[in-house]
Each structure stands twice: as structure tokens, then as C-alpha cells.
Amino acid sequence: MDLVSIIIRTKNEERWIFSCLNALYTQSYKNFEVVVVDNQSSDSTLNRIKDFPVKLIKIKKFIPGKAINQGIRVSKGKIIVCLSGHCIPKDKSWLSNLIKNLKDKSVAGVYGRQEPLSYSSDLDKRDLINLFGLDKKIQIKDSFFHNANSAFRREIWKKFPFNEKLSNIEDRDWGNKVIKAGYKIVYEPLASVFHWHGVHHDMNTDRAKKIVKILENLDKYKKKPKSNKLIYAFIPIKGKTYKIDNKHLLTYTVEVLKKSKKISKIFVITDNKYTANVAKKLGAEVPFLRPKFLSESHISVVDVIQYTLEKIQDLYKRPDYVGIFEEIYPFRNSKMINGMISQIFSYNYDSIISAKYEPRGIFINSNNRIEMFFDRFMPSKLKSSKLHISLLGFGAIVKTELIKTGGVIGNNVGFFEVNNSFSHIPIKSRYDLNLFKSIIKNIKMIKN
């Protein structure tokens, strides 16, 4: 009876990990070890695995293929099993049914059935029922392989370790390689697990775009050529820029934008002479003072940017992209700006808009009618759909053609998730300004 090493990747799996491990340690096949590869779980995951004799390794940065490889390297078994931390083996024969097909040396890997739970969403139920059927399959040309519930021999892994650079579908990439090498892949429906979410994650479009990009390039992991696209950053300001401890609020935004080598020019669009002079001293372009009608309450930021583009077209080279950054967000950093630029190039978005993920339920009062937006009564970390609050002024990058038509969204829009708790706090009033000054003062006291 060969030793089997079961690799489980986890991150905040407190709801599932006990059930997962409990089902493992009641299997009829007893000769196995468990290696948990944890990615900085902040819930009670690590406490719950203490009840079981598992080997634990901790990682700081999660790359799916690399995490599996790390787990395998510290394991000892001739047979490797990959199991998701939120998959629960259905019966005591799961492990024996999963590995029995590996006796055939022409088989590179086996993946088992995944069944939804009663409270899985309808979309996830549809995905799992359609994709993981009741008939066993031997794949000769089809490279589909799903490692949430899978097995392969160590000798195969040594020839074909998982790709440590891919952000998604490292299992499909692996399947593609072993099929091309002449091996078979087996789908074994008798090795079934319960899996609460589907393979398409409730039709998450951002995830889908990433996966499509990888699928389109399975055979050509080439470095993308550097983009020579021209980007102008626009900072729209009404009135006089605030001052904080002898440093203007505008300075924070200009300094961060200057650190990004991908931005060619920085324009400050202001209706105030004092602000214009401050901007020029900071090295920003101020080609004109913004007319009064562009500071009316009914005028949007997009109107201001559109007007500016038309005004400067004879003075400056036409940009490919326009960045929108208001001065009211002093906690930005250049890493975030470069990240947005990188994403819009990588996925050829029409626009990318910064947004804050809101895990809590949202209520909308429209004409005294209350609408509720939330994803079932589940812990926020387990929700499959995401609500994002737009932070257009914090940062947005838009194709110039789209701005000219008066829009910022387009047909292909991306969201850049802002995770820092402070960075998206705006300074919109004197009260906000005084609060910010107090924070700065306290930070200085702590440093001293």
C-alpha cells in the first residue's frame, strides 16, 4: 500500500477545514499523510487543524502552482493528492477510488467529481452538475484537469511540476503539458467531494478575463513587449488648494504621480490662480485657468477632462490614455498607480477604475422603496459575488477615445481594488482637513 501525500492549500477556511480533515481521517485507505499549505489565514483555520496530525507550512504570497509544489517538496508519498481546503470527501472510499486509476502508467493524473451543497448558488450548482457528470472518462486529447480533487504520481510531478508563475488554472496548464507528452487523464466520478462553489465562481468576470488570457497563451509564455502608450494625468481642482503643515494637499498627488515613469505629463485643471502657481512650482502643466462654468455643481469630472482635451490638442501630443486623480486623496502610492496602468495594458481595458470592496450588505432608498443588495447570509470572506464602491477621483485611467464621447466605462471595464484602509479616505472639507492634520501630527509624535 503506497504512501499518499494529500496537499491542502488554505486561506481562511475556518468554515470548511474541520469537515474536510475529519472526512480524510475516516477514509478506508489509511496510509497517507496530510500537508497543509496555509497562506496567512487570519481566521481560526490554523486552530482547527491542530486537532489533526497534519504537517503545516506557511507561505506569505499565494501563487497556486507554487503553493502545490511547495507542499509536495516537503511530502514523502509516491502518490500525490491535491484537495481544496473547502472540499469535503463524500464517503470513506473517496481516496481509494481516486488513486486506483494511477496503477496504469499511461495515466498522468486523475480528477474526481465535485458536487454542490444545498446552499450553493444556482449558478454554481449548474456548473458543477454539468461539468462533473456520472460517467467515467479517459481523456486522450482533452486536457481539462481540475486539481481541487485530484491525484498523480510523484514521478509524473517531477517531470511536470506546476507552473509557478500563473495566477489561475495552473491545473489546466499542467493537463495541457501531460496530454501533449502522450499521457492520459482520467475523470473518476466515484471519487466525489462536496464543493460549495462552482468552477466559475458565480461568473466572476475579472477572474474569467484572467483565465481566458492564460488559456489563449498556454503554449507561449512570452514576456509582453513594453508599451509605449502615452498617458497624461489630470488633476481637477475647484478653488484654492488646502495647506497641511506648510505642504499643500496638491503636493501629495503630484509627488506620487511623478514617481510613476509611465505617466508622461501631469496637468492641473484649476479655476484658481493661487492653485495654478502652486501646481507650476511642483512641475505640473497648467495650460489655462478653468472657466467658471466648469466649476458649476452640475458639471462632472468627465466634462472637465473632456473640455481640457479639446483645449490642449493643438499644444500637446494627443495621449492614448487619460488618468483622473483628484487631490482629495493624499494617501495614494505610486505602486497603486503603476498597478492600474499595468492592468489596463495587460487586459486591453477601455477603462480601469479604482474601487473599494464592500463586504457588507448595501441598502438603497429610491423614492421610499428600499432595495437590499447582499449575497445570502454567509460570512463576508465566503461570498462569491462582490460589491464595489467606485472611487473615480482616487484613480481612473481611460482611453482617450472614450473620454471624447463623454464616457469613462466603455464595453470592457476593469476595477482596481483598493485594499488599504486609509488610502481611499477623502479630504473634502475643513473638518476633514483638521482631522488629517491631527493624524499627521500623531504620526510624527509616534516616530519621534
Number of C-alpha atoms within 10 A of each C-alpha: 7 9 16 25 24 25 26 26 24 23 17 20 23 20 16 18 23 21 16 23 23 15 18 23 16 13 17 13 17 14 12 20 19 22 22 22 24 24 18 16 16 11 14 13 21 20 10 17 19 12 11 12 12 14 16 16 15 16 14 9 11 17 17 19 21 20 24 24 19 17 25 23 8 13 21 14 18 13 22 27 28 23 23 20 27 25 25 26 26 19 16 16 16 24 26 15 17 26 23 12 20 18 9 9 12 12 22 25 29 29 26 28 29 30 26 21 14 10 12 18 19 13 15 24 23 13 21 21 15 10 14 18 16 13 10 14 13 13 17 15 14 13 19 18 24 24 22 23 27 26 29 24 21 21 13 17 18 10 9 15 16 22 19 16 12 18 16 20 21 24 21 18 22 23 26 18 17 21 19 13 11 12 18 22 26 23 25 24 20 19 24 24 26 19 26 22 26 23 17 15 17 18 15 12 12 12 13 14 13 16 16 12 13 20 14 9 11 13 11 8 10 7 6 8 6 7 10 8 12 15 22 19 24 23 23 22 23 15 13 16 20 19 13 13 9 7 10 17 19 24 19 17 22 22 14 17 23 18 14 16 10 18 20 14 18 21 21 27 24 27 21 17 14 12 23 25 13 17 24 14 11 14 15 20 16 17 17 15 14 22 13 11 11 17 18 10 7 9 11 11 18 17 15 20 22 17 16 18 18 11 13 13 11 9 8 11 9 15 18 14 22 23 27 21 26 20 25 24 21 22 17 22 16 16 12 17 24 16 11 24 23 14 16 23 16 13 16 14 19 21 29 28 24 24 22 18 16 12 17 13 13 11 12 11 9 8 6 7 9 9 10 11 11 16 18 14 8 11 11 16 10 14 16 19 14 13 16 15 12 17 19 17 20 25 24 26 27 25 23 23 16 17 21 16 10 13 16 22 17 16 9 12 17 25 22 23 17 19 11 11 9 12 14 21 16 19 18 12 11 10 10 14 18 13 13 17 15 12 12 14 12 12 11 10 9 8 6 6
